[in-house]
Amino acid sequence: MQITKIERASKNKPLYHLYAEDLLLMTVKEETLLHFRLQKGMDVSDAFLQEIHTFDQLQRCLEQAYRFLSRRGHFQKELQRKLKVKGYDPEIINKALQHLEDKGYLNDVQLMVQFVQDAIHLKRYGPNLIKSKLFERGLPDSAIDQALEEN
């Protein structure tokens, strides 16, 4: 199969349509287009298209995760739940979460310690309310109890 046309999908967003014989193959982000050096006349196999699709979905998932994290810190389970609601594949979500953890954007222990300190000192929450709020965010009971004992 050969890419016959690459067309910008939107004036406002960096998205591109890939066509083969006037049939839309897929819509990809500009990063994907550049990463794979996609161009008109390029031969692509089904396996290569699947690789392009997987990479593009990972980029979109990471972009969404960065948007969530730009508003406030999230625990891993919390972010996983939100990305799943957005419709991303669990395998893609796990890769994205691993990437974020490797880069230092996800650190459940550090976030939990800060959450407990803020809840105690700023919001004046009691231990039961703190425990319930952390449990809602997907943290295990043992980690919650340990964080409460330390503070």
C-alpha positions in Angstrom: 0.0 0.0 0.0 1.3 3.5 -0.8 0.5 6.8 0.8 -1.0 8.9 -2.0 -1.8 12.1 -0.1 -1.1 13.8 3.2 -3.5 16.6 4.1 -3.7 18.9 7.1 -6.9 17.9 9.0 -7.4 21.1 10.9 -6.1 24.7 10.8 -6.0 24.9 14.6 -4.6 21.5 15.5 -1.4 19.8 14.2 -3.3 16.7 12.8 -2.8 15.2 9.3 -4.9 12.8 7.3 -3.0 10.0 5.5 -4.7 8.7 2.3 -4.0 5.6 0.1 -5.8 5.6 -3.2 -8.2 8.3 -2.0 -9.2 6.3 1.0 -8.5 7.7 4.5 -6.0 5.4 6.3 -5.8 7.4 9.5 -5.4 10.7 11.1 -2.1 11.3 13.0 -0.4 14.0 15.0 2.4 16.1 13.5 4.9 14.4 15.9 4.0 11.0 14.4 4.3 12.3 10.9 7.8 13.6 11.7 8.9 10.6 13.8 8.2 8.1 11.0 9.2 10.6 8.2 5.9 9.9 6.4 5.6 11.3 3.0 3.6 11.0 -0.2 4.6 8.0 -2.3 5.9 6.0 0.7 5.1 2.3 0.8 3.5 1.1 4.0 2.6 -2.3 5.2 -0.2 -3.2 7.6 2.3 -3.9 10.3 3.9 -0.5 9.8 0.5 1.2 9.9 -0.2 -0.6 13.2 3.1 0.6 14.6 2.3 4.2 13.4 -1.2 3.9 15.1 0.3 2.6 18.4 2.9 5.4 18.5 0.3 8.1 17.7 -2.1 6.8 20.4 0.8 6.8 22.9 1.6 10.5 22.0 -2.1 11.4 22.4 -2.3 9.6 25.7 0.8 11.3 27.0 -0.5 14.7 25.9 -3.8 14.1 27.8 -1.8 12.9 30.9 0.3 16.1 30.7 -2.9 18.2 30.6 -4.2 16.4 33.7 -0.9 16.8 35.5 -0.7 20.5 34.6 -3.7 21.2 36.7 -2.6 19.2 39.8 -0.6 16.2 40.9 -2.3 12.9 40.4 -1.7 9.4 41.8 -1.0 6.7 39.3 -4.3 4.8 39.8 -6.2 8.1 39.6 -4.5 9.1 36.3 -5.0 5.5 35.0 -8.7 5.8 35.7 -9.0 9.2 34.0 -7.1 8.0 30.8 -9.3 4.9 30.7 -12.4 7.0 30.7 -11.0 9.0 27.8 -10.9 5.7 25.8 -7.2 4.8 25.7 -6.1 1.2 25.4 -4.8 -0.2 28.8 -1.5 -1.2 27.2 -1.0 2.4 25.9 -2.0 3.8 29.3 0.6 1.5 31.0 3.3 2.7 28.6 2.4 6.3 29.2 2.4 5.9 33.0 5.7 4.2 32.9 7.1 7.0 30.8 5.8 9.6 33.2 7.2 7.7 36.2 10.6 7.5 34.5 10.6 11.2 33.9 9.6 11.9 37.5 6.1 13.3 36.9 4.4 10.5 38.8 5.6 9.8 42.3 2.8 8.4 44.5 4.9 8.4 47.7 5.9 12.0 47.4 2.4 13.1 46.5 0.9 11.2 49.3 3.2 12.7 51.9 2.4 16.2 50.6 -1.3 15.4 50.5 -1.3 14.2 54.1 0.7 17.2 55.3 -1.6 19.7 53.5 -4.7 17.9 54.8 -3.5 18.0 58.4 -2.0 21.5 58.6 -3.9 23.5 56.0 -7.3 21.9 55.8 -7.4 20.5 59.3 -8.8 17.1 58.2 -8.9 14.3 60.6 -7.3 10.9 60.0 -10.5 9.2 58.9 -11.3 11.8 56.3 -7.7 11.8 55.0 -7.8 8.0 54.8 -11.1 8.1 52.9 -9.8 10.7 50.4 -6.6 8.8 49.7 -8.6 5.5 49.3 -10.8 7.2 46.7 -7.7 8.1 44.8 -6.6 4.5 44.5 -4.0 4.1 47.2 -3.7 0.9 49.2 -4.7 0.9 52.9 -1.2 -0.1 54.1 0.4 2.9 52.4 -2.2 5.2 53.7 -1.8 4.0 57.3 2.0 4.3 57.1 1.7 7.9 55.8 -0.7 8.8 58.6 1.5 7.3 61.3 4.5 9.3 60.0 2.6 12.5 60.3 
